[in-house]
């Protein structure tokens, strides 16, 4: 019985079924109340949301977490089986290691990440856990010919330096990313700022590189045949 369970857990078919289950759960979840009504899913770390949200909002995410956990077990056992068979390419090991590293990275961010959105006027500041504050010195914008605002940005005083933050050009400070999401003009210029901390970001990047390298090696090997 244990041998049959082990064989099932390290089979490729199980991995494909688990992937299909994750995609199905995500597809169903995209039409749930958590997505249609906001529910804070995109405003806080994953496990904080799972802790606070009622099960009627988060049931599909729990299913995804369970399926991904089984998928990690499947990938780990597949790697063990591949190591037992001599002469196999290193590509599957890189892909499995990359996948597991990405999952671990997101798990770290889900537990200890940080995400908060705030509105700041000129002179307003952002407080950080060590007591230091980053102040909004100035909010700049340009008006287009049709009266539409464009090229908005904000100047932040970080320590003794002034740094400029723009959409898609964040400022990083002590592990936190400061993103400018939007600017409101009335009744006074207000910058809508989002603060992120993703402790698993570098591990996720390394995992993605390992997974990509494994795929490239596998494709090259099959093309050579």
Secondary structure, 3 states (H helix, E strand, C coil): CHHHHHHHHCCHHHHHHHHHHHHHHHHHHCCCHHHHCCCCCCCCCHHHHHHHCCHHHHHHHHHHHHHHHHHHHHHHHHHHHHHHCCCCCCHHHHHHHHHHHHHHHHHHHHHHCEEEEEEEECCCEEECCCCCEEEEEEEEEEECCCCCEEEEEEEEEECCEEEEEECCECEEECCEEEEEEEEECCCCCEEEEEEEECCCHHHHHHHHHHHHHHHHHHHHHHHHC
